[in-house]
Amino acid sequence: MSYFATRFSVSAALSLLLAGCVTLNTPELPTDTPSSWSETTSKTAPAIALRSWWQSLQDPTLNTLIEEALTANLDIAQAAKRLESERLLAGRWQAPYLPSITAGVRPTQDVAATDMYYHASLDMMWELGLFGALDNSKLSAGARTLQAQATEQGIRVMVVADVVHHYLDLGLSQQQQKLLHTQLAVDEEALALALTRQRAHVGNPEESTQAQVRLAQTRATLAMEREAASRSARALAVLLGRDQPDAAWSTIQRPLQVPVFSLEELPADLLRTRPDIHIAEAAVLQAAAQVGLAHAALYPRLSLGGSFLYAYNTTQNMRTSTDSSPSVGIYLDIPLWDWGIRRTRMEANEELLDAALLGYRKAVLDGVSEVENALSGLTHQKERINALQSSEQALQQQQQSQRTLQSLGLSSRYDQLLQQRALLDTQSELLRAQASHTLSFIALYKALGGAPLPEAAKDVTP
Protein backbone atom coordinates (compact mmCIF):
# COMPACT_ATOMS: atom_id res chain seq x y z
CA MET A 1 0.00 0.00 0.00
CA SER A 2 1.36 3.42 -0.93
CA TYR A 3 2.06 6.15 1.59
CA PHE A 4 -0.83 8.24 0.20
CA ALA A 5 -3.27 5.34 0.38
CA THR A 6 -2.23 4.58 3.94
CA ARG A 7 -2.73 8.18 5.03
CA PHE A 8 -6.08 8.30 3.26
CA SER A 9 -7.29 5.13 4.99
CA VAL A 10 -6.19 6.36 8.40
CA SER A 11 -7.77 9.78 7.83
CA ALA A 12 -11.03 8.21 6.70
CA ALA A 13 -11.11 5.93 9.73
CA LEU A 14 -10.46 8.82 12.11
CA SER A 15 -13.18 10.86 10.44
CA LEU A 16 -15.66 8.03 10.86
CA LEU A 17 -14.65 7.58 14.49
CA LEU A 18 -15.20 11.26 15.23
CA ALA A 19 -18.50 11.31 13.36
CA GLY A 20 -19.59 8.18 15.16
CA CYS A 21 -19.21 9.73 18.61
CA VAL A 22 -22.79 10.99 18.85
CA THR A 23 -24.67 11.69 22.07
CA LEU A 24 -27.61 9.59 23.22
CA ASN A 25 -30.92 11.26 22.37
CA THR A 26 -33.65 10.28 24.84
CA PRO A 27 -37.00 12.10 24.68
CA GLU A 28 -38.39 14.19 27.50
CA LEU A 29 -41.31 12.46 29.19
CA PRO A 30 -44.66 14.31 29.50
CA THR A 31 -44.81 14.42 33.29
CA ASP A 32 -47.42 17.16 33.86
CA THR A 33 -49.72 16.29 36.78
CA PRO A 34 -52.17 18.28 38.95
CA SER A 35 -50.62 19.96 41.97
CA SER A 36 -53.11 18.32 44.36
CA TRP A 37 -56.10 15.99 44.51
CA SER A 38 -59.60 17.36 44.01
CA GLU A 39 -60.87 15.15 46.88
CA THR A 40 -59.29 15.83 50.27
CA THR A 41 -58.67 13.71 53.35
CA SER A 42 -58.19 14.61 56.99
CA LYS A 43 -55.34 17.05 57.64
CA THR A 44 -54.75 16.07 61.26
CA ALA A 45 -54.98 12.26 61.05
CA PRO A 46 -51.81 10.19 60.74
CA ALA A 47 -50.49 9.25 57.32
CA ILE A 48 -50.37 5.64 56.12
CA ALA A 49 -47.14 4.07 54.88
CA LEU A 50 -47.53 3.29 51.18
CA ARG A 51 -45.46 0.10 51.30
CA SER A 52 -47.45 -1.40 54.20
CA TRP A 53 -50.83 0.29 53.90
CA TRP A 54 -52.88 -2.83 54.78
CA GLN A 55 -51.40 -2.84 58.30
CA SER A 56 -53.51 0.24 59.07
CA LEU A 57 -56.57 -2.07 58.98
CA GLN A 58 -55.16 -3.66 62.18
CA ASP A 59 -55.99 -7.26 61.36
CA PRO A 60 -53.17 -9.68 62.36
CA THR A 61 -54.65 -12.51 60.29
CA LEU A 62 -54.67 -10.32 57.19
CA ASN A 63 -51.06 -9.26 57.82
CA THR A 64 -50.01 -12.91 58.01
CA LEU A 65 -51.84 -13.75 54.79
CA ILE A 66 -50.17 -10.93 52.88
CA GLU A 67 -46.73 -11.91 54.13
CA GLU A 68 -47.38 -15.44 52.91
CA ALA A 69 -48.69 -14.23 49.55
CA LEU A 70 -45.62 -12.08 48.93
CA THR A 71 -43.39 -15.13 49.35
CA ALA A 72 -45.58 -17.92 47.93
CA ASN A 73 -47.65 -16.32 45.17
CA LEU A 74 -46.93 -18.03 41.85
CA ASP A 75 -47.46 -14.93 39.70
CA ILE A 76 -44.85 -13.04 41.73
CA ALA A 77 -42.47 -16.00 41.45
CA GLN A 78 -42.89 -16.11 37.66
CA ALA A 79 -42.31 -12.37 37.34
CA ALA A 80 -39.18 -12.62 39.50
CA LYS A 81 -37.78 -15.34 37.22
CA ARG A 82 -38.51 -13.26 34.13
CA LEU A 83 -36.81 -10.27 35.74
CA GLU A 84 -33.74 -12.34 36.57
CA SER A 85 -33.67 -13.57 32.98
CA GLU A 86 -33.75 -10.01 31.65
CA ARG A 87 -31.00 -8.96 34.05
CA LEU A 88 -28.79 -11.81 32.87
CA LEU A 89 -29.33 -10.83 29.24
CA ALA A 90 -28.88 -7.13 29.98
CA GLY A 91 -25.53 -7.91 31.59
CA ARG A 92 -24.33 -9.03 28.14
CA TRP A 93 -25.74 -6.17 26.10
CA GLN A 94 -22.26 -5.24 24.83
CA ALA A 95 -21.53 -8.73 23.45
CA PRO A 96 -22.15 -7.79 19.76
CA TYR A 97 -19.55 -5.03 20.09
CA LEU A 98 -16.78 -7.12 21.62
CA PRO A 99 -14.00 -8.61 19.47
CA SER A 100 -14.94 -12.00 18.07
CA ILE A 101 -12.37 -14.62 17.11
CA THR A 102 -13.01 -17.66 14.95
CA ALA A 103 -10.63 -20.43 13.97
CA GLY A 104 -10.88 -23.30 11.53
CA VAL A 105 -9.01 -26.06 9.79
CA ARG A 106 -10.06 -27.60 6.47
CA PRO A 107 -8.52 -29.66 3.66
CA THR A 108 -8.43 -28.22 0.15
CA GLN A 109 -6.94 -28.91 -3.26
CA ASP A 110 -5.09 -26.60 -5.59
CA VAL A 111 -6.51 -25.53 -8.94
CA ALA A 112 -4.39 -28.01 -10.88
CA ALA A 113 -5.63 -30.83 -8.67
CA THR A 114 -2.09 -31.99 -8.06
CA ASP A 115 -1.51 -31.13 -4.40
CA MET A 116 -3.60 -31.36 -1.24
CA TYR A 117 -3.37 -28.72 1.47
CA TYR A 118 -4.55 -28.20 5.02
CA HIS A 119 -5.64 -24.61 5.61
CA ALA A 120 -5.63 -23.29 9.17
CA SER A 121 -7.23 -19.87 9.64
CA LEU A 122 -7.64 -17.45 12.52
CA ASP A 123 -10.04 -14.53 12.01
CA MET A 124 -10.83 -11.57 14.27
CA MET A 125 -13.60 -8.98 13.89
CA TRP A 126 -14.43 -6.03 16.13
CA GLU A 127 -17.45 -3.87 15.36
CA LEU A 128 -17.02 -0.43 16.91
CA GLY A 129 -20.71 0.43 17.31
CA LEU A 130 -20.43 3.99 16.07
CA PHE A 131 -23.12 6.61 15.43
CA GLY A 132 -24.96 5.71 18.64
CA ALA A 133 -25.28 1.97 18.00
CA LEU A 134 -23.37 1.12 21.19
CA ASP A 135 -25.23 3.52 23.48
CA ASN A 136 -28.65 2.66 22.07
CA SER A 137 -28.01 -1.05 22.50
CA LYS A 138 -27.30 -0.34 26.16
CA LEU A 139 -30.46 1.77 26.38
CA SER A 140 -32.52 -1.03 24.83
CA ALA A 141 -31.21 -3.59 27.33
CA GLY A 142 -31.91 -1.23 30.23
CA ALA A 143 -35.45 -0.60 28.97
CA ARG A 144 -36.21 -4.33 28.85
CA THR A 145 -34.94 -4.74 32.39
CA LEU A 146 -36.95 -1.75 33.60
CA GLN A 147 -40.09 -3.20 32.03
CA ALA A 148 -39.54 -6.58 33.70
CA GLN A 149 -38.87 -4.91 37.06
CA ALA A 150 -41.98 -2.72 36.80
CA THR A 151 -44.06 -5.72 35.73
CA GLU A 152 -42.95 -7.65 38.80
CA GLN A 153 -43.77 -4.74 41.09
CA GLY A 154 -47.14 -4.32 39.38
CA ILE A 155 -47.96 -7.94 40.16
CA ARG A 156 -46.96 -7.40 43.79
CA VAL A 157 -49.32 -4.41 44.00
CA MET A 158 -52.14 -6.44 42.45
CA VAL A 159 -51.56 -9.46 44.71
CA VAL A 160 -51.60 -7.36 47.89
CA ALA A 161 -54.81 -5.60 46.84
CA ASP A 162 -56.45 -8.88 45.78
CA VAL A 163 -55.61 -10.59 49.09
CA VAL A 164 -57.23 -7.74 51.03
CA HIS A 165 -60.18 -7.71 48.61
CA HIS A 166 -60.93 -11.44 48.88
CA TYR A 167 -60.36 -11.40 52.65
CA LEU A 168 -62.89 -8.56 52.86
CA ASP A 169 -65.37 -10.42 50.64
CA LEU A 170 -64.98 -13.57 52.73
CA GLY A 171 -65.63 -11.68 55.96
CA LEU A 172 -68.60 -9.86 54.41
CA SER A 173 -70.18 -13.14 53.25
CA GLN A 174 -69.79 -14.63 56.73
CA GLN A 175 -71.39 -11.59 58.37
CA GLN A 176 -74.23 -11.64 55.85
CA GLN A 177 -74.82 -15.32 56.56
CA LYS A 178 -75.19 -14.57 60.28
CA LEU A 179 -77.81 -11.93 59.52
CA LEU A 180 -79.55 -14.23 57.04
CA HIS A 181 -79.79 -17.05 59.58
CA THR A 182 -81.51 -14.62 61.95
CA GLN A 183 -83.69 -13.40 59.11
CA LEU A 184 -84.51 -16.99 58.17
CA ALA A 185 -85.80 -17.65 61.68
CA VAL A 186 -87.84 -14.44 61.53
CA ASP A 187 -89.34 -15.38 58.14
CA GLU A 188 -90.20 -18.91 59.27
CA GLU A 189 -91.98 -17.57 62.37
CA ALA A 190 -93.71 -14.90 60.28
CA LEU A 191 -94.97 -17.53 57.84
CA ALA A 192 -96.30 -19.68 60.68
CA LEU A 193 -98.10 -16.68 62.20
CA ALA A 194 -99.48 -15.65 58.80
CA LEU A 195 -100.95 -19.11 58.28
CA THR A 196 -102.39 -19.05 61.81
CA ARG A 197 -103.91 -15.61 61.18
CA GLN A 198 -105.36 -16.87 57.91
CA ARG A 199 -106.97 -19.91 59.58
CA ALA A 200 -108.35 -17.64 62.30
CA HIS A 201 -109.73 -15.34 59.61
CA VAL A 202 -107.69 -12.47 61.06
CA GLY A 203 -105.28 -12.26 58.16
CA ASN A 204 -105.71 -12.77 54.43
CA PRO A 205 -104.13 -15.21 51.95
CA GLU A 206 -101.94 -12.44 50.54
CA GLU A 207 -100.07 -12.20 53.86
CA SER A 208 -99.26 -15.91 53.73
CA THR A 209 -98.12 -15.65 50.11
CA GLN A 210 -95.85 -12.69 50.87
CA ALA A 211 -94.41 -14.51 53.88
CA GLN A 212 -93.65 -17.55 51.71
CA VAL A 213 -91.96 -15.34 49.09
CA ARG A 214 -89.82 -13.61 51.74
CA LEU A 215 -88.78 -16.96 53.19
CA ALA A 216 -87.83 -18.33 49.75
CA GLN A 217 -85.87 -15.18 48.92
CA THR A 218 -83.97 -15.41 52.21
CA ARG A 219 -83.04 -19.04 51.52
CA ALA A 220 -81.88 -18.13 48.00
CA THR A 221 -79.80 -15.23 49.28
CA LEU A 222 -78.26 -17.46 51.94
CA ALA A 223 -77.23 -20.01 49.30
CA MET A 224 -75.73 -17.21 47.21
CA GLU A 225 -73.70 -15.92 50.17
CA ARG A 226 -72.40 -19.42 50.88
CA GLU A 227 -71.25 -19.67 47.28
CA ALA A 228 -69.61 -16.23 47.49
CA ALA A 229 -67.75 -17.23 50.65
CA SER A 230 -66.51 -20.44 49.04
CA ARG A 231 -65.40 -18.55 45.93
CA SER A 232 -63.55 -15.92 47.97
CA ALA A 233 -61.82 -18.57 50.09
CA ARG A 234 -60.60 -20.46 47.02
CA ALA A 235 -59.42 -17.26 45.34
CA LEU A 236 -57.51 -16.43 48.51
CA ALA A 237 -55.93 -19.89 48.52
CA VAL A 238 -54.73 -19.46 44.92
CA LEU A 239 -53.17 -16.11 45.78
CA LEU A 240 -51.24 -17.83 48.58
CA GLY A 241 -50.11 -20.68 46.35
CA ARG A 242 -52.26 -23.22 48.20
CA ASP A 243 -54.44 -25.93 46.71
CA GLN A 244 -57.11 -25.70 49.44
CA PRO A 245 -58.48 -22.90 51.66
CA ASP A 246 -57.63 -22.90 55.34
CA ALA A 247 -60.44 -24.04 57.63
CA ALA A 248 -59.58 -21.16 60.00
CA TRP A 249 -60.80 -18.69 57.37
CA SER A 250 -64.39 -19.76 58.03
CA THR A 251 -64.49 -17.63 61.19
CA ILE A 252 -63.13 -14.15 60.52
CA GLN A 253 -63.34 -12.29 63.81
CA ARG A 254 -64.37 -8.81 62.72
CA PRO A 255 -64.96 -6.76 59.57
CA LEU A 256 -62.20 -4.56 58.18
CA GLN A 257 -62.60 -0.93 59.18
CA VAL A 258 -60.95 1.93 57.32
CA PRO A 259 -59.07 4.22 59.72
CA VAL A 260 -59.18 7.98 59.61
CA PHE A 261 -56.04 8.97 57.69
CA SER A 262 -54.36 11.75 55.77
CA LEU A 263 -53.00 11.22 52.28
CA GLU A 264 -49.45 12.53 51.92
CA GLU A 265 -48.89 11.29 48.36
CA LEU A 266 -49.34 13.90 45.63
CA PRO A 267 -50.21 13.34 41.95
CA ALA A 268 -46.55 13.83 41.02
CA ASP A 269 -45.60 10.91 43.28
CA LEU A 270 -47.41 8.53 40.93
CA LEU A 271 -44.50 8.91 38.49
CA ARG A 272 -42.28 6.97 40.88
CA THR A 273 -44.78 4.67 42.63
CA ARG A 274 -47.11 3.33 39.91
CA PRO A 275 -45.64 0.32 38.08
CA ASP A 276 -47.71 0.86 34.93
CA ILE A 277 -46.16 4.31 34.52
CA HIS A 278 -42.72 2.71 34.77
CA ILE A 279 -43.80 0.16 32.15
CA ALA A 280 -44.87 3.03 29.88
CA GLU A 281 -41.53 4.74 30.55
CA ALA A 282 -39.71 1.55 29.57
CA ALA A 283 -41.72 1.46 26.34
CA VAL A 284 -40.62 5.04 25.57
CA LEU A 285 -36.97 4.21 26.24
CA GLN A 286 -37.19 1.06 24.12
CA ALA A 287 -38.76 3.01 21.26
CA ALA A 288 -36.07 5.70 21.57
CA ALA A 289 -33.39 3.01 21.45
CA GLN A 290 -34.89 1.55 18.28
CA VAL A 291 -34.90 5.00 16.67
CA GLY A 292 -31.25 5.40 17.64
CA LEU A 293 -30.30 2.00 16.24
CA ALA A 294 -32.18 2.71 13.01
CA HIS A 295 -30.41 6.06 12.78
CA ALA A 296 -27.03 4.37 13.27
CA ALA A 297 -27.88 1.94 10.47
CA LEU A 298 -28.04 4.86 8.02
CA TYR A 299 -24.29 5.39 8.35
CA PRO A 300 -21.34 3.20 7.41
CA ARG A 301 -20.57 0.40 9.83
CA LEU A 302 -16.91 0.39 10.75
CA SER A 303 -15.17 -2.73 12.00
CA LEU A 304 -11.58 -3.65 12.68
CA GLY A 305 -10.56 -7.03 11.37
CA GLY A 306 -7.63 -9.29 10.92
CA SER A 307 -6.89 -12.78 9.74
CA PHE A 308 -4.04 -15.25 9.58
CA LEU A 309 -4.04 -18.08 7.04
CA TYR A 310 -1.57 -20.94 7.15
CA ALA A 311 -1.39 -23.61 4.43
CA TYR A 312 0.52 -26.91 4.61
CA ASN A 313 1.15 -29.06 1.53
CA THR A 314 0.27 -32.61 2.59
CA THR A 315 1.07 -34.08 -0.83
CA GLN A 316 4.67 -32.93 -0.80
CA ASN A 317 4.86 -32.95 2.99
CA MET A 318 6.64 -29.61 3.05
CA ARG A 319 6.17 -25.96 3.88
CA THR A 320 7.47 -22.81 2.22
CA SER A 321 7.85 -19.18 3.17
CA THR A 322 4.64 -18.32 1.33
CA ASP A 323 2.46 -20.76 3.24
CA SER A 324 1.26 -18.14 5.77
CA SER A 325 -0.69 -15.00 4.93
CA PRO A 326 -1.53 -12.46 7.69
CA SER A 327 -3.77 -9.45 7.05
CA VAL A 328 -5.10 -6.57 9.14
CA GLY A 329 -7.48 -3.90 7.99
CA ILE A 330 -10.61 -1.82 8.35
CA TYR A 331 -13.95 -3.20 7.19
CA LEU A 332 -16.45 -0.64 5.99
CA ASP A 333 -20.08 -1.62 5.38
CA ILE A 334 -21.72 1.24 3.49
CA PRO A 335 -25.55 1.28 3.08
CA LEU A 336 -26.12 1.98 -0.57
CA TRP A 337 -28.93 0.19 -2.36
CA ASP A 338 -30.94 -0.41 0.82
CA TRP A 339 -30.48 3.09 2.26
CA GLY A 340 -34.09 3.98 1.40
CA ILE A 341 -35.61 1.10 3.35
CA ARG A 342 -33.32 1.91 6.28
CA ARG A 343 -34.52 5.50 6.22
CA THR A 344 -38.14 4.31 6.11
CA ARG A 345 -37.48 1.98 9.03
CA MET A 346 -36.12 4.89 11.09
CA GLU A 347 -39.16 7.05 10.26
CA ALA A 348 -41.46 4.18 11.25
CA ASN A 349 -39.63 3.84 14.56
CA GLU A 350 -40.03 7.57 15.14
CA GLU A 351 -43.79 7.14 14.79
CA LEU A 352 -43.65 4.30 17.31
CA LEU A 353 -41.72 6.59 19.66
CA ASP A 354 -44.46 9.21 19.38
CA ALA A 355 -47.02 6.50 20.15
CA ALA A 356 -45.02 5.41 23.20
CA LEU A 357 -44.94 8.99 24.47
CA LEU A 358 -48.71 9.19 24.09
CA GLY A 359 -48.98 5.90 25.96
CA TYR A 360 -46.90 7.33 28.80
CA ARG A 361 -49.16 10.37 29.00
CA LYS A 362 -52.20 8.08 29.01
CA ALA A 363 -50.70 6.01 31.85
CA VAL A 364 -50.20 9.17 33.93
CA LEU A 365 -53.77 10.34 33.30
CA ASP A 366 -55.15 6.89 34.13
CA GLY A 367 -53.22 6.86 37.40
CA VAL A 368 -54.52 10.27 38.46
CA SER A 369 -58.07 9.29 37.48
CA GLU A 370 -57.96 6.03 39.46
CA VAL A 371 -56.80 7.81 42.60
CA GLU A 372 -59.45 10.51 42.22
CA ASN A 373 -62.17 7.87 41.73
CA ALA A 374 -61.03 5.99 44.84
CA LEU A 375 -61.01 9.19 46.92
CA SER A 376 -64.47 10.06 45.63
CA GLY A 377 -65.64 6.56 46.53
CA LEU A 378 -64.34 6.98 50.08
CA THR A 379 -66.25 10.24 50.46
CA HIS A 380 -69.57 9.07 49.03
CA GLN A 381 -69.53 5.64 50.65
CA LYS A 382 -68.95 7.36 53.99
CA GLU A 383 -72.04 9.48 53.34
CA ARG A 384 -73.97 6.32 52.51
CA ILE A 385 -72.79 4.68 55.75
CA ASN A 386 -73.89 7.68 57.80
CA ALA A 387 -77.34 7.63 56.19
CA LEU A 388 -77.77 3.89 56.79
CA GLN A 389 -76.63 4.23 60.40
CA SER A 390 -79.29 6.89 60.93
CA SER A 391 -81.86 4.58 59.35
CA GLU A 392 -80.71 1.72 61.59
CA GLN A 393 -81.10 3.86 64.71
CA ALA A 394 -84.59 4.94 63.65
CA LEU A 395 -85.65 1.34 63.03
CA GLN A 396 -84.23 0.23 66.37
CA GLN A 397 -86.28 2.93 68.10
CA GLN A 398 -89.33 1.88 66.13
CA GLN A 399 -88.76 -1.75 67.11
CA GLN A 400 -88.51 -0.76 70.76
CA SER A 401 -91.80 1.12 70.44
CA GLN A 402 -93.30 -1.97 68.82
CA ARG A 403 -92.26 -4.11 71.80
CA THR A 404 -93.88 -1.62 74.16
CA LEU A 405 -97.11 -1.69 72.15
CA GLN A 406 -97.04 -5.49 72.11
CA SER A 407 -96.60 -5.63 75.90
CA LEU A 408 -99.66 -3.40 76.21
CA GLY A 409 -101.63 -5.60 73.86
CA LEU A 410 -101.82 -2.88 71.22
CA SER A 411 -99.73 -4.69 68.64
CA SER A 412 -99.12 -8.28 67.54
CA ARG A 413 -96.03 -10.44 67.32
CA TYR A 414 -96.55 -10.55 63.55
CA ASP A 415 -96.17 -6.76 63.29
CA GLN A 416 -93.02 -6.92 65.42
CA LEU A 417 -91.49 -9.55 63.10
CA LEU A 418 -92.08 -7.30 60.11
CA GLN A 419 -90.27 -4.46 61.90
CA GLN A 420 -87.42 -6.79 62.82
CA ARG A 421 -87.05 -7.89 59.21
CA ALA A 422 -86.82 -4.28 58.03
CA LEU A 423 -84.07 -3.71 60.59
CA LEU A 424 -82.18 -6.78 59.39
CA ASP A 425 -82.42 -5.57 55.77
CA THR A 426 -80.97 -2.21 56.77
CA GLN A 427 -78.16 -3.85 58.74
CA SER A 428 -77.32 -5.99 55.71
CA GLU A 429 -77.21 -2.92 53.50
CA LEU A 430 -75.02 -1.18 56.08
CA LEU A 431 -72.53 -4.07 56.00
CA ARG A 432 -72.35 -3.78 52.21
CA ALA A 433 -71.81 -0.03 52.42
CA GLN A 434 -68.98 -0.50 54.91
CA ALA A 435 -67.44 -3.11 52.61
CA SER A 436 -67.73 -0.74 49.65
CA HIS A 437 -66.01 1.94 51.72
CA THR A 438 -63.16 -0.47 52.44
CA LEU A 439 -63.02 -1.42 48.75
CA SER A 440 -62.49 2.25 47.89
CA PHE A 441 -59.63 2.30 50.40
CA ILE A 442 -58.12 -0.77 48.73
CA ALA A 443 -58.57 0.81 45.29
CA LEU A 444 -56.87 3.98 46.51
CA TYR A 445 -53.67 2.30 47.60
CA LYS A 446 -53.69 -0.01 44.61
CA ALA A 447 -53.90 3.08 42.39
CA LEU A 448 -51.02 4.65 44.32
CA GLY A 449 -48.89 1.55 43.72
CA GLY A 450 -48.87 0.43 47.33
CA ALA A 451 -46.86 -2.75 47.91
CA PRO A 452 -43.49 -3.67 49.40
CA LEU A 453 -40.50 -3.38 47.10
CA PRO A 454 -38.43 -6.52 46.48
CA GLU A 455 -35.50 -6.89 48.85
CA ALA A 456 -33.04 -6.93 45.97
CA ALA A 457 -34.67 -4.08 44.04
CA LYS A 458 -32.21 -2.29 41.82
CA ASP A 459 -32.48 0.97 39.98
CA VAL A 460 -32.06 0.00 36.34
CA THR A 461 -33.44 3.16 34.83
CA PRO A 462 -30.98 4.16 32.08
NORKAQUI-V566385 format. One record per pair of residues at least 12 apart in sequence whose C-alpha atoms are under 7 Angstrom apart, sorted by the first residue. I is the first residue (numbers start at 0). J is the second residue. If there is no record, write none. Layout:
[[I J] [I J]]
This chain:
[[16 129] [18 130] [19 129] [19 130] [19 131] [20 129] [20 130] [21 130] [21 131] [22 131] [23 131] [23 134] [25 287] [28 356] [29 360] [32 266] [32 267] [33 266] [34 266] [35 265] [35 266] [36 266] [36 371] [38 371] [38 374] [38 375] [40 260] [40 261] [40 262] [41 260] [41 261] [42 261] [43 261] [44 259] [44 260] [44 261] [45 260] [45 261] [46 260] [46 261] [46 262] [46 263] [47 260] [49 449] [49 450] [50 449] [50 450] [50 451] [51 450] [51 451] [52 449] [55 258] [56 255] [56 256] [56 257] [56 258] [65 159] [65 162] [67 239] [68 238] [68 239] [71 239] [71 240] [72 238] [72 239] [72 240] [73 240] [75 151] [75 154] [75 155] [78 151] [79 151] [81 147] [82 144] [82 147] [82 148] [85 143] [85 144] [86 144] [89 140] [89 141] [89 144] [92 136] [92 137] [92 140] [96 125] [96 126] [96 127] [96 128] [97 125] [98 123] [98 124] [98 125] [99 123] [99 124] [99 125] [100 122] [100 123] [100 124] [101 121] [101 122] [101 123] [102 120] [102 121] [102 122] [103 119] [103 120] [103 121] [104 117] [104 118] [104 119] [104 120] [105 117] [105 118] [105 119] [106 118] [114 312] [114 314] [115 312] [115 313] [115 314] [116 310] [116 311] [116 312] [116 313] [117 310] [117 311] [117 312] [117 313] [118 308] [118 309] [118 310] [118 311] [119 308] [119 309] [119 310] [120 307] [120 308] [120 309] [121 306] [121 307] [121 308] [122 305] [122 306] [122 307] [123 304] [123 305] [123 306] [124 302] [124 303] [124 304] [124 305] [125 302] [125 303] [125 304] [126 301] [126 302] [126 303] [127 301] [127 302] [130 295] [131 291] [131 292] [131 295] [132 291] [132 292] [132 295] [135 288] [135 291] [135 292] [136 288] [138 284] [138 288] [138 461] [139 285] [139 288] [141 459] [141 460] [141 461] [142 281] [142 284] [142 285] [143 281] [144 459] [145 281] [145 459] [145 460] [146 278] [146 281] [149 274] [149 277] [149 278] [150 274] [150 278] [152 274] [152 452] [153 274] [153 275] [155 450] [156 445] [156 448] [156 449] [156 450] [157 445] [158 238] [159 450] [160 441] [160 445] [162 235] [162 238] [164 438] [165 231] [165 234] [165 235] [167 255] [168 231] [169 228] [169 231] [169 232] [170 251] [170 254] [172 224] [172 227] [172 228] [173 228] [175 427] [176 221] [176 224] [178 423] [179 217] [179 221] [182 420] [182 423] [183 214] [183 217] [185 416] [185 420] [186 210] [186 213] [186 214] [187 214] [189 210] [189 413] [189 416] [190 207] [190 210] [190 211] [192 413] [193 206] [193 207] [194 207] [232 244] [256 437] [257 437] [266 367] [269 447] [272 447] [272 448] [273 447] [273 448] [274 448] [275 362] [276 359] [276 362] [276 363] [279 358] [279 359] [279 362] [280 359] [282 355] [283 352] [283 355] [283 356] [286 348] [286 351] [286 352] [286 355] [287 352] [289 348] [290 345] [290 348] [290 349] [293 341] [293 344] [293 345] [294 345] [296 341] [297 334] [297 338] [297 341] [297 342] [298 333] [298 334] [299 331] [299 332] [299 333] [299 334] [300 331] [300 332] [300 333] [301 330] [301 331] [301 332] [302 329] [302 330] [302 331] [303 328] [303 329] [303 330] [304 327] [304 328] [304 329] [304 330] [305 326] [305 327] [305 328] [306 325] [306 326] [306 327] [307 324] [307 325] [307 326] [308 323] [308 324] [308 325] [309 322] [309 323] [309 324] [310 322] [310 323] [366 446] [369 446] [370 443] [370 446] [370 447] [373 439] [373 440] [373 442] [373 443] [374 443] [376 436] [376 439] [377 436] [377 439] [377 440] [380 432] [380 435] [380 436] [381 436] [383 432] [384 429] [384 432] [384 433] [387 425] [387 429] [391 422] [391 425] [391 426] [394 422] [395 422] [398 415] [398 418] [398 419] [401 415]]
